[in-house]
Amino acid sequence: MSKQPILVLDPEASDHHAEHQVLRARGPATRVDLLGVTAWSITDPALLKQLLTSPRVSKDGRAHWPAFADTVPTWPLALWIAVSNMFTAYGTDHRRLRRMVAPAFGARRIQAMRPAVEAIITGLLDDLAALPAEESVDLRERLAHPLPIAVIGRLMGVPEHRRHSFRAVVDGVFATTLTAEQAAANTAALYRALDELIAAKRARPGDDLTSLLIAARDDEGDGGGFSHEELRDTLLLMISAGYETTVNVIDQAITALLTDPEQLGHLRAGRADWSDVVEETLRHEPAVKHLPLRYALTDIPLPDGQMIAAGEAILASYAAANRHPDWHGESADRFDVTRPTKDHLAFGHGVHFCLGAPLARLEVATALRLLFARFPEIRLAVPAGALRPLPTLISNGHVTLPVHLRPDTR
């Protein structure tokens, strides 16, 4: 079978839904150009699940991608493939690293965080309620951003005065319009911030995940702990994954509900609950559109007769897969909180399934519940079509989310 021409993905993702339709139309897998790197974009959900759980696919580029050494120095997304943590680990290394982090996201610990999450949200809503009724409010800036920063900051022990600096550099991690030089400078700033956090916590440990991970690193007499590089990159993963993705889900859920009053009607009539909203948002507008990268360990035949050759890169195109008509029928593009089956791949699949999923679900559901209870007449301050998507292939949100919280009483 002759290969299709390589599809160059738009770095700004200016019309990502149209691009995802093109990807799906090209078959279960198609070759794409991702900022200069050729990869197989997988949009068929059944094939994607198969590859995400296959021992023939790895996330360790150092070991399993022949192009790794030549790509890292010049690729703007090098950080996504060069980190040394469970995000890029394979086999026993992945199990070791995940085992050390998993207890922090156990069910009891997450439930114990519920009062703190509610208190943070209540405080943010109190601040919003104090604003003049006629003033429009950017909920991405005033609610979606500060909530997960505060929650992950508390979990990781990041002092409040350091959280803004982390936000700036984490935003850069998800950008796909930076030059290689700009991306490298952002990475350097990010590692400086992480080193400062490690030094502060080593000097004065606390009851937080950073201190626990440092202790695991410093006590690795049995060889089962972290290297220094793994420690830094694990902190990077926890902070970035626990922040940016949750921001986007809150943003997209609010947008969907305010764009379609029928969906709010389902909630108020009891035909759906906030969990339904969260899961349908994760399906309809997942926080991450494409997630770089995985690598074929052997030749992998595809259903349409093509072949992913050993050593080639694979791009998990979660947003396109989530709306695949083979999975969710002809209504796959519609946001519907009453949809009977809201299955999705927003948190990944298989051994790399996101450990922070329960915490993200708690934050988003609680934020939505309290927001719409406090401001039942909330509405968009601009036409839905005027909301600008983030200019990135990875992160899936809006630049701003302006709303009116109450009727203008002037």
Secondary structure as UniProt FT lines:
FT   STRAND          7..8
FT   TURN            11..12
FT   TURN            14..15
FT   HELIX           16..25
FT   STRAND          29..34
FT   TURN            35..36
FT   STRAND          37..42
FT   HELIX           45..52
FT   TURN            55..56
FT   STRAND          57..58
FT   HELIX           61..64
FT   TURN            66..67
FT   HELIX           68..71
FT   TURN            72..74
FT   TURN            76..77
FT   HELIX           78..82
FT   TURN            86..88
FT   HELIX           92..101
FT   HELIX           102..105
FT   HELIX           107..112
FT   HELIX           114..129
FT   TURN            133..134
FT   STRAND          137..138
FT   HELIX           140..144
FT   HELIX           146..156
FT   HELIX           160..173
FT   HELIX           180..203
FT   HELIX           209..218
FT   TURN            221..222
FT   HELIX           228..241
FT   TURN            242..243
FT   HELIX           244..259
FT   HELIX           261..268
FT   TURN            269..270
FT   HELIX           274..284
FT   STRAND          291..296
FT   STRAND          300..301
FT   TURN            303..304
FT   STRAND          307..308
FT   TURN            310..311
FT   STRAND          313..316
FT   HELIX           318..322
FT   HELIX           325..328
FT   HELIX           329..331
FT   TURN            332..333
FT   TURN            337..338
FT   TURN            346..347
FT   HELIX           350..352
FT   TURN            355..356
FT   HELIX           357..374
FT   TURN            376..377
FT   STRAND          379..380
FT   HELIX           384..386
FT   STRAND          402..404
//
